[in-house]
Amino acid sequence: MNQETVISLAERGVYTVIMIAGPLLITALAIGLLVSIFQATTQIQEQTLAFIPKIVGVLVALIVFGPWMLSIIISFAEQIFSNLHHFIG
């Protein structure tokens, strides 16, 4: 296994992680922004107010995007296992 193979494998791994984590992180970011705007307009400065909506939002996003995320993970794993003989020898 040469350096190009390792770099290519690491690049695909990082890309897969970004694709899987992206929807959940964007959901948490959007909900956090909305809660922050709500807190600023109502002058409620409760730190724990943002956690429950984020948790619920990420859970809903996980339910919505879960099958797609699972297919991405399975596709990446199938690519790794189908090319395993290139990595070992």
Biopython code that builds the backbone (N, CA, C, O; Angstrom):
import numpy as np
from Bio.PDB.StructureBuilder import StructureBuilder

atoms = [
    (1, "MET", "N", (0.851, -1.163, 0.000)),
    (1, "MET", "CA", (0.000, 0.000, 0.000)),
    (1, "MET", "C", (0.902, 1.233, 0.000)),
    (1, "MET", "O", (1.741, 1.403, 0.884)),
    (2, "ASN", "N", (0.717, 2.081, -0.994)),
    (2, "ASN", "CA", (1.549, 3.268, -1.106)),
    (2, "ASN", "C", (0.859, 4.490, -0.483)),
    (2, "ASN", "O", (-0.261, 4.408, 0.021)),
    (3, "GLN", "N", (1.561, 5.613, -0.536)),
    (3, "GLN", "CA", (1.043, 6.825, 0.093)),
    (3, "GLN", "C", (-0.222, 7.330, -0.581)),
    (3, "GLN", "O", (-1.125, 7.827, 0.093)),
    (4, "GLU", "N", (-0.300, 7.212, -1.891)),
    (4, "GLU", "CA", (-1.479, 7.688, -2.614)),
    (4, "GLU", "C", (-2.732, 6.930, -2.199)),
    (4, "GLU", "O", (-3.813, 7.509, -2.093)),
    (5, "THR", "N", (-2.580, 5.640, -1.966)),
    (5, "THR", "CA", (-3.714, 4.829, -1.539)),
    (5, "THR", "C", (-4.184, 5.242, -0.154)),
    (5, "THR", "O", (-5.385, 5.356, 0.091)),
    (6, "VAL", "N", (-3.245, 5.465, 0.746)),
    (6, "VAL", "CA", (-3.582, 5.864, 2.107)),
    (6, "VAL", "C", (-4.254, 7.233, 2.101)),
    (6, "VAL", "O", (-5.255, 7.436, 2.788)),
    (7, "ILE", "N", (-3.715, 8.163, 1.335)),
    (7, "ILE", "CA", (-4.295, 9.507, 1.270)),
    (7, "ILE", "C", (-5.682, 9.458, 0.645)),
    (7, "ILE", "O", (-6.595, 10.140, 1.112)),
    (8, "SER", "N", (-5.850, 8.667, -0.395)),
    (8, "SER", "CA", (-7.160, 8.526, -1.030)),
    (8, "SER", "C", (-8.176, 7.914, -0.077)),
    (8, "SER", "O", (-9.322, 8.361, -0.018)),
    (9, "LEU", "N", (-7.767, 6.905, 0.662)),
    (9, "LEU", "CA", (-8.653, 6.262, 1.629)),
    (9, "LEU", "C", (-9.032, 7.230, 2.750)),
    (9, "LEU", "O", (-10.190, 7.286, 3.162)),
    (10, "ALA", "N", (-8.055, 7.988, 3.239)),
    (10, "ALA", "CA", (-8.333, 8.974, 4.288)),
    (10, "ALA", "C", (-9.248, 10.082, 3.769)),
    (10, "ALA", "O", (-10.130, 10.554, 4.487)),
    (11, "GLU", "N", (-9.036, 10.489, 2.531)),
    (11, "GLU", "CA", (-9.884, 11.530, 1.935)),
    (11, "GLU", "C", (-11.331, 11.063, 1.821)),
    (11, "GLU", "O", (-12.257, 11.803, 2.155)),
    (12, "ARG", "N", (-11.523, 9.831, 1.346)),
    (12, "ARG", "CA", (-12.883, 9.294, 1.255)),
    (12, "ARG", "C", (-13.512, 9.124, 2.631)),
    (12, "ARG", "O", (-14.716, 9.319, 2.795)),
    (13, "GLY", "N", (-12.699, 8.760, 3.623)),
    (13, "GLY", "CA", (-13.212, 8.619, 4.990)),
    (13, "GLY", "C", (-13.666, 9.944, 5.574)),
    (13, "GLY", "O", (-14.731, 10.029, 6.186)),
    (14, "VAL", "N", (-12.858, 10.973, 5.384)),
    (14, "VAL", "CA", (-13.227, 12.301, 5.889)),
    (14, "VAL", "C", (-14.470, 12.821, 5.171)),
    (14, "VAL", "O", (-15.356, 13.400, 5.799)),
    (15, "TYR", "N", (-14.534, 12.614, 3.852)),
    (15, "TYR", "CA", (-15.699, 13.040, 3.082)),
    (15, "TYR", "C", (-16.960, 12.322, 3.568)),
    (15, "TYR", "O", (-18.025, 12.932, 3.667)),
    (16, "THR", "N", (-16.838, 11.032, 3.868)),
    (16, "THR", "CA", (-17.973, 10.267, 4.368)),
    (16, "THR", "C", (-18.427, 10.786, 5.728)),
    (16, "THR", "O", (-19.627, 10.912, 5.973)),
    (17, "VAL", "N", (-17.493, 11.084, 6.601)),
    (17, "VAL", "CA", (-17.841, 11.616, 7.922)),
    (17, "VAL", "C", (-18.547, 12.963, 7.789)),
    (17, "VAL", "O", (-19.525, 13.223, 8.489)),
    (18, "ILE", "N", (-18.056, 13.816, 6.896)),
    (18, "ILE", "CA", (-18.689, 15.120, 6.692)),
    (18, "ILE", "C", (-20.103, 14.943, 6.141)),
    (18, "ILE", "O", (-21.027, 15.636, 6.567)),
    (19, "MET", "N", (-20.274, 14.022, 5.201)),
    (19, "MET", "CA", (-21.607, 13.788, 4.637)),
    (19, "MET", "C", (-22.575, 13.245, 5.683)),
    (19, "MET", "O", (-23.760, 13.577, 5.663)),
    (20, "ILE", "N", (-22.083, 12.422, 6.587)),
    (20, "ILE", "CA", (-22.954, 11.832, 7.599)),
    (20, "ILE", "C", (-23.273, 12.842, 8.706)),
    (20, "ILE", "O", (-24.419, 12.937, 9.143)),
    (21, "ALA", "N", (-22.282, 13.583, 9.153)),
    (21, "ALA", "CA", (-22.492, 14.515, 10.269)),
    (21, "ALA", "C", (-23.120, 15.824, 9.828)),
    (21, "ALA", "O", (-23.712, 16.531, 10.644)),
    (22, "GLY", "N", (-23.000, 16.160, 8.547)),
    (22, "GLY", "CA", (-23.473, 17.452, 8.054)),
    (22, "GLY", "C", (-24.923, 17.784, 8.359)),
    (22, "GLY", "O", (-25.194, 18.841, 8.929)),
    (23, "PRO", "N", (-25.867, 16.920, 8.001)),
    (23, "PRO", "CA", (-27.266, 17.264, 8.260)),
    (23, "PRO", "C", (-27.587, 17.469, 9.739)),
    (23, "PRO", "O", (-28.378, 18.344, 10.087)),
    (24, "LEU", "N", (-26.981, 16.673, 10.599)),
    (24, "LEU", "CA", (-27.242, 16.822, 12.031)),
    (24, "LEU", "C", (-26.637, 18.112, 12.574)),
    (24, "LEU", "O", (-27.252, 18.803, 13.385)),
    (25, "LEU", "N", (-25.430, 18.428, 12.119)),
    (25, "LEU", "CA", (-24.780, 19.650, 12.587)),
    (25, "LEU", "C", (-25.489, 20.904, 12.072)),
    (25, "LEU", "O", (-25.634, 21.887, 12.798)),
    (26, "ILE", "N", (-25.927, 20.859, 10.817)),
    (26, "ILE", "CA", (-26.646, 22.008, 10.264)),
    (26, "ILE", "C", (-27.973, 22.195, 10.979)),
    (26, "ILE", "O", (-28.385, 23.328, 11.229)),
    (27, "THR", "N", (-28.651, 21.098, 11.313)),
    (27, "THR", "CA", (-29.897, 21.191, 12.070)),
    (27, "THR", "C", (-29.662, 21.810, 13.438)),
    (27, "THR", "O", (-30.401, 22.703, 13.852)),
    (28, "ALA", "N", (-28.640, 21.342, 14.141)),
    (28, "ALA", "CA", (-28.337, 21.900, 15.461)),
    (28, "ALA", "C", (-27.951, 23.372, 15.360)),
    (28, "ALA", "O", (-28.317, 24.170, 16.223)),
    (29, "LEU", "N", (-27.219, 23.733, 14.321)),
    (29, "LEU", "CA", (-26.826, 25.122, 14.126)),
    (29, "LEU", "C", (-28.035, 26.008, 13.868)),
    (29, "LEU", "O", (-28.148, 27.090, 14.443)),
    (30, "ALA", "N", (-28.936, 25.556, 13.008)),
    (30, "ALA", "CA", (-30.122, 26.351, 12.683)),
    (30, "ALA", "C", (-31.029, 26.515, 13.899)),
    (30, "ALA", "O", (-31.535, 27.609, 14.148)),
    (31, "ILE", "N", (-31.237, 25.454, 14.648)),
    (31, "ILE", "CA", (-32.077, 25.549, 15.839)),
    (31, "ILE", "C", (-31.416, 26.435, 16.878)),
    (31, "ILE", "O", (-32.099, 27.227, 17.528)),
    (32, "GLY", "N", (-30.113, 26.324, 17.051)),
    (32, "GLY", "CA", (-29.400, 27.193, 17.985)),
    (32, "GLY", "C", (-29.515, 28.658, 17.602)),
    (32, "GLY", "O", (-29.674, 29.520, 18.466)),
    (33, "LEU", "N", (-29.434, 28.939, 16.310)),
    (33, "LEU", "CA", (-29.580, 30.316, 15.840)),
    (33, "LEU", "C", (-30.983, 30.837, 16.108)),
    (33, "LEU", "O", (-31.149, 31.967, 16.566)),
    (34, "LEU", "N", (-31.992, 30.023, 15.827)),
    (34, "LEU", "CA", (-33.369, 30.446, 16.078)),
    (34, "LEU", "C", (-33.634, 30.678, 17.573)),
    (34, "LEU", "O", (-34.295, 31.646, 17.949)),
    (35, "VAL", "N", (-33.122, 29.797, 18.401)),
    (35, "VAL", "CA", (-33.294, 29.969, 19.852)),
    (35, "VAL", "C", (-32.552, 31.206, 20.330)),
    (35, "VAL", "O", (-33.047, 31.919, 21.202)),
    (36, "SER", "N", (-31.383, 31.473, 19.783)),
    (36, "SER", "CA", (-30.629, 32.670, 20.172)),
    (36, "SER", "C", (-31.362, 33.947, 19.769)),
    (36, "SER", "O", (-31.396, 34.919, 20.524)),
    (37, "ILE", "N", (-31.945, 33.935, 18.579)),
    (37, "ILE", "CA", (-32.735, 35.100, 18.153)),
    (37, "ILE", "C", (-33.945, 35.272, 19.068)),
    (37, "ILE", "O", (-34.277, 36.391, 19.459)),
    (38, "PHE", "N", (-34.600, 34.170, 19.407)),
    (38, "PHE", "CA", (-35.744, 34.233, 20.329)),
    (38, "PHE", "C", (-35.318, 34.772, 21.693)),
    (38, "PHE", "O", (-36.011, 35.604, 22.278)),
    (39, "GLN", "N", (-34.184, 34.299, 22.193)),
    (39, "GLN", "CA", (-33.699, 34.777, 23.492)),
    (39, "GLN", "C", (-33.325, 36.251, 23.436)),
    (39, "GLN", "O", (-33.548, 36.978, 24.404)),
    (40, "ALA", "N", (-32.771, 36.696, 22.342)),
    (40, "ALA", "CA", (-32.382, 38.102, 22.225)),
    (40, "ALA", "C", (-33.605, 39.007, 22.141)),
    (40, "ALA", "O", (-33.608, 40.102, 22.704)),
    (41, "THR", "N", (-34.635, 38.558, 21.447)),
    (41, "THR", "CA", (-35.823, 39.414, 21.312)),
    (41, "THR", "C", (-36.644, 39.444, 22.583)),
    (41, "THR", "O", (-37.259, 40.464, 22.893)),
    (42, "THR", "N", (-36.669, 38.350, 23.327)),
    (42, "THR", "CA", (-37.469, 38.318, 24.558)),
    (42, "THR", "C", (-36.636, 38.625, 25.798)),
    (42, "THR", "O", (-37.184, 38.727, 26.895)),
    (43, "GLN", "N", (-35.362, 38.771, 25.647)),
    (43, "GLN", "CA", (-34.418, 39.047, 26.730)),
    (43, "GLN", "C", (-34.438, 37.969, 27.815)),
    (43, "GLN", "O", (-34.204, 38.244, 28.992)),
    (44, "ILE", "N", (-34.718, 36.754, 27.395)),
    (44, "ILE", "CA", (-34.623, 35.605, 28.291)),
    (44, "ILE", "C", (-33.196, 35.072, 28.154)),
    (44, "ILE", "O", (-32.799, 34.641, 27.071)),
    (45, "GLN", "N", (-32.436, 35.097, 29.223)),
    (45, "GLN", "CA", (-31.037, 34.674, 29.154)),
    (45, "GLN", "C", (-30.823, 33.368, 29.918)),
    (45, "GLN", "O", (-29.915, 33.257, 30.742)),
    (46, "GLU", "N", (-31.652, 32.409, 29.638)),
    (46, "GLU", "CA", (-31.530, 31.099, 30.267)),
    (46, "GLU", "C", (-30.633, 30.217, 29.406)),
    (46, "GLU", "O", (-30.939, 29.984, 28.237)),
    (47, "GLN", "N", (-29.538, 29.727, 29.961)),
    (47, "GLN", "CA", (-28.561, 28.963, 29.190)),
    (47, "GLN", "C", (-29.077, 27.586, 28.795)),
    (47, "GLN", "O", (-28.692, 27.048, 27.757)),
    (48, "THR", "N", (-29.945, 27.017, 29.620)),
    (48, "THR", "CA", (-30.428, 25.668, 29.340)),
    (48, "THR", "C", (-31.573, 25.639, 28.340)),
    (48, "THR", "O", (-32.005, 24.559, 27.936)),
    (49, "LEU", "N", (-32.069, 26.786, 27.936)),
    (49, "LEU", "CA", (-33.205, 26.842, 27.019)),
    (49, "LEU", "C", (-32.862, 26.280, 25.644)),
    (49, "LEU", "O", (-33.747, 25.756, 24.969)),
    (50, "ALA", "N", (-31.635, 26.369, 25.216)),
    (50, "ALA", "CA", (-31.249, 25.932, 23.871)),
    (50, "ALA", "C", (-31.072, 24.424, 23.764)),
    (50, "ALA", "O", (-31.113, 23.888, 22.656)),
    (51, "PHE", "N", (-30.879, 23.728, 24.866)),
    (51, "PHE", "CA", (-30.546, 22.307, 24.786)),
    (51, "PHE", "C", (-31.704, 21.435, 24.344)),
    (51, "PHE", "O", (-31.528, 20.586, 23.470)),
    (52, "ILE", "N", (-32.868, 21.616, 24.912)),
    (52, "ILE", "CA", (-34.009, 20.748, 24.597)),
    (52, "ILE", "C", (-34.416, 20.875, 23.125)),
    (52, "ILE", "O", (-34.588, 19.847, 22.470)),
    (53, "PRO", "N", (-34.578, 22.090, 22.571)),
    (53, "PRO", "CA", (-34.912, 22.157, 21.142)),
    (53, "PRO", "C", (-33.834, 21.547, 20.243)),
    (53, "PRO", "O", (-34.152, 20.936, 19.222)),
    (54, "LYS", "N", (-32.574, 21.708, 20.612)),
    (54, "LYS", "CA", (-31.499, 21.109, 19.809)),
    (54, "LYS", "C", (-31.564, 19.588, 19.855)),
    (54, "LYS", "O", (-31.412, 18.922, 18.831)),
    (55, "ILE", "N", (-31.788, 19.048, 21.030)),
    (55, "ILE", "CA", (-31.863, 17.591, 21.169)),
    (55, "ILE", "C", (-33.033, 17.039, 20.363)),
    (55, "ILE", "O", (-32.890, 16.041, 19.658)),
    (56, "VAL", "N", (-34.185, 17.690, 20.469)),
    (56, "VAL", "CA", (-35.359, 17.237, 19.716)),
    (56, "VAL", "C", (-35.115, 17.390, 18.212)),
    (56, "VAL", "O", (-35.446, 16.494, 17.436)),
    (57, "GLY", "N", (-34.545, 18.509, 17.807)),
    (57, "GLY", "CA", (-34.278, 18.743, 16.389)),
    (57, "GLY", "C", (-33.298, 17.755, 15.800)),
    (57, "GLY", "O", (-33.501, 17.267, 14.688)),
    (58, "VAL", "N", (-32.240, 17.452, 16.526)),
    (58, "VAL", "CA", (-31.255, 16.484, 16.047)),
    (58, "VAL", "C", (-31.867, 15.082, 16.010)),
    (58, "VAL", "O", (-31.565, 14.301, 15.108)),
    (59, "LEU", "N", (-32.718, 14.759, 16.975)),
    (59, "LEU", "CA", (-33.395, 13.465, 16.957)),
    (59, "LEU", "C", (-34.313, 13.348, 15.744)),
    (59, "LEU", "O", (-34.346, 12.306, 15.088)),
    (60, "VAL", "N", (-35.054, 14.407, 15.444)),
    (60, "VAL", "CA", (-35.927, 14.398, 14.259)),
    (60, "VAL", "C", (-35.081, 14.306, 12.985)),
    (60, "VAL", "O", (-35.423, 13.566, 12.063)),
    (61, "ALA", "N", (-33.991, 15.049, 12.938)),
    (61, "ALA", "CA", (-33.111, 14.983, 11.765)),
    (61, "ALA", "C", (-32.503, 13.596, 11.622)),
    (61, "ALA", "O", (-32.323, 13.115, 10.503)),
    (62, "LEU", "N", (-32.188, 12.952, 12.727)),
    (62, "LEU", "CA", (-31.648, 11.594, 12.680)),
    (62, "LEU", "C", (-32.687, 10.614, 12.144)),
    (62, "LEU", "O", (-32.352, 9.694, 11.398)),
    (63, "ILE", "N", (-33.939, 10.811, 12.520)),
    (63, "ILE", "CA", (-35.006, 9.950, 12.004)),
    (63, "ILE", "C", (-35.211, 10.198, 10.512)),
    (63, "ILE", "O", (-35.399, 9.254, 9.744)),
    (64, "VAL", "N", (-35.177, 11.463, 10.101)),
    (64, "VAL", "CA", (-35.402, 11.803, 8.695)),
    (64, "VAL", "C", (-34.224, 11.374, 7.827)),
    (64, "VAL", "O", (-34.408, 10.731, 6.794)),
    (65, "PHE", "N", (-33.013, 11.731, 8.251)),
    (65, "PHE", "CA", (-31.823, 11.461, 7.440)),
    (65, "PHE", "C", (-31.169, 10.121, 7.744)),
    (65, "PHE", "O", (-30.198, 9.753, 7.082)),
    (66, "GLY", "N", (-31.670, 9.386, 8.722)),
    (66, "GLY", "CA", (-31.059, 8.126, 9.130)),
    (66, "GLY", "C", (-30.885, 7.110, 8.025)),
    (66, "GLY", "O", (-29.790, 6.570, 7.871)),
    (67, "PRO", "N", (-31.923, 6.823, 7.246)),
    (67, "PRO", "CA", (-31.742, 5.841, 6.166)),
    (67, "PRO", "C", (-30.704, 6.277, 5.125)),
    (67, "PRO", "O", (-29.929, 5.457, 4.633)),
    (68, "TRP", "N", (-30.696, 7.554, 4.801)),
    (68, "TRP", "CA", (-29.700, 8.063, 3.849)),
    (68, "TRP", "C", (-28.295, 7.955, 4.428)),
    (68, "TRP", "O", (-27.361, 7.561, 3.730)),
    (69, "MET", "N", (-28.146, 8.305, 5.702)),
    (69, "MET", "CA", (-26.843, 8.219, 6.348)),
    (69, "MET", "C", (-26.363, 6.766, 6.406)),
    (69, "MET", "O", (-25.184, 6.483, 6.193)),
    (70, "LEU", "N", (-27.283, 5.859, 6.694)),
    (70, "LEU", "CA", (-26.933, 4.446, 6.756)),
    (70, "LEU", "C", (-26.494, 3.928, 5.388)),
    (70, "LEU", "O", (-25.564, 3.126, 5.295)),
    (71, "SER", "N", (-27.158, 4.382, 4.330)),
    (71, "SER", "CA", (-26.753, 3.935, 2.988)),
    (71, "SER", "C", (-25.364, 4.465, 2.628)),
    (71, "SER", "O", (-24.599, 3.774, 1.955)),
    (72, "ILE", "N", (-25.031, 5.681, 3.067)),
    (72, "ILE", "CA", (-23.690, 6.226, 2.831)),
    (72, "ILE", "C", (-22.639, 5.387, 3.567)),
    (72, "ILE", "O", (-21.595, 5.059, 3.003)),
    (73, "ILE", "N", (-22.919, 5.047, 4.815)),
    (73, "ILE", "CA", (-21.979, 4.249, 5.600)),
    (73, "ILE", "C", (-21.807, 2.863, 4.989)),
    (73, "ILE", "O", (-20.688, 2.361, 4.887)),
    (74, "ILE", "N", (-22.912, 2.248, 4.584)),
    (74, "ILE", "CA", (-22.842, 0.908, 3.995)),
    (74, "ILE", "C", (-22.075, 0.945, 2.677)),
    (74, "ILE", "O", (-21.283, 0.045, 2.398)),
    (75, "SER", "N", (-22.299, 1.965, 1.874)),
    (75, "SER", "CA", (-21.582, 2.093, 0.607)),
    (75, "SER", "C", (-20.079, 2.234, 0.835)),
    (75, "SER", "O", (-19.281, 1.611, 0.134)),
    (76, "PHE", "N", (-19.695, 3.051, 1.815)),
    (76, "PHE", "CA", (-18.275, 3.221, 2.123)),
    (76, "PHE", "C", (-17.671, 1.914, 2.625)),
    (76, "PHE", "O", (-16.570, 1.539, 2.220)),
    (77, "ALA", "N", (-18.387, 1.223, 3.503)),
    (77, "ALA", "CA", (-17.877, -0.045, 4.037)),
    (77, "ALA", "C", (-17.751, -1.090, 2.934)),
    (77, "ALA", "O", (-16.787, -1.855, 2.917)),
    (78, "GLU", "N", (-18.721, -1.131, 2.007)),
    (78, "GLU", "CA", (-18.635, -2.076, 0.898)),
    (78, "GLU", "C", (-17.436, -1.775, 0.006)),
    (78, "GLU", "O", (-16.776, -2.695, -0.478)),
    (79, "GLN", "N", (-17.150, -0.494, -0.214)),
    (79, "GLN", "CA", (-15.984, -0.131, -1.012)),
    (79, "GLN", "C", (-14.696, -0.565, -0.323)),
    (79, "GLN", "O", (-13.773, -1.057, -0.973)),
    (80, "ILE", "N", (-14.635, -0.382, 0.983)),
    (80, "ILE", "CA", (-13.438, -0.783, 1.744)),
    (80, "ILE", "C", (-13.260, -2.295, 1.670)),
    (80, "ILE", "O", (-12.171, -2.782, 1.365)),
    (81, "PHE", "N", (-14.333, -3.040, 1.949)),
    (81, "PHE", "CA", (-14.210, -4.490, 1.986)),
    (81, "PHE", "C", (-13.998, -5.097, 0.608)),
    (81, "PHE", "O", (-13.319, -6.117, 0.483)),
    (82, "SER", "N", (-14.565, -4.493, -0.426)),
    (82, "SER", "CA", (-14.356, -5.047, -1.766)),
    (82, "SER", "C", (-12.937, -4.782, -2.279)),
    (82, "SER", "O", (-12.449, -5.522, -3.133)),
    (83, "ASN", "N", (-12.279, -3.758, -1.784)),
    (83, "ASN", "CA", (-10.920, -3.452, -2.191)),
    (83, "ASN", "C", (-9.881, -3.812, -1.132)),
    (83, "ASN", "O", (-8.756, -3.313, -1.154)),
    (84, "LEU", "N", (-10.272, -4.676, -0.213)),
    (84, "LEU", "CA", (-9.381, -5.036, 0.895)),
    (84, "LEU", "C", (-8.114, -5.724, 0.407)),
    (84, "LEU", "O", (-7.056, -5.556, 1.013)),
    (85, "HIS", "N", (-8.196, -6.482, -0.654)),
    (85, "HIS", "CA", (-7.003, -7.161, -1.157)),
    (85, "HIS", "C", (-5.966, -6.172, -1.686)),
    (85, "HIS", "O", (-4.780, -6.499, -1.716)),
    (86, "HIS", "N", (-6.374, -4.980, -2.101)),
    (86, "HIS", "CA", (-5.423, -3.953, -2.532)),
    (86, "HIS", "C", (-4.704, -3.335, -1.350)),
    (86, "HIS", "O", (-3.556, -2.908, -1.474)),
    (87, "PHE", "N", (-5.368, -3.281, -0.203)),
    (87, "PHE", "CA", (-4.790, -2.636, 0.976)),
    (87, "PHE", "C", (-3.800, -3.535, 1.699)),
    (87, "PHE", "O", (-2.836, -3.044, 2.287)),
    (88, "ILE", "N", (-4.018, -4.821, 1.666)),
    (88, "ILE", "CA", (-3.188, -5.754, 2.430)),
    (88, "ILE", "C", (-1.895, -6.069, 1.689)),
    (88, "ILE", "O", (-0.822, -6.056, 2.292)),
    (89, "GLY", "N", (-1.977, -6.349, 0.415)),
    (89, "GLY", "CA", (-0.816, -6.812, -0.334)),
    (89, "GLY", "C", (0.009, -5.710, -0.774)),
    (89, "GLY", "O", (1.033, -5.926, -1.422)),
]
sb = StructureBuilder()
sb.init_structure("model")
sb.init_model(0)
sb.init_chain("A")
sb.init_seg("    ")
for serial, (resi, resn, name, xyz) in enumerate(atoms, 1):
    if name == "N":
        sb.init_residue(resn, " ", resi, " ")
    sb.init_atom(name, np.array(xyz, "f"), 0.0, 1.0, " ", f" {name:<3s}", serial, name[0])
structure = sb.get_structure()
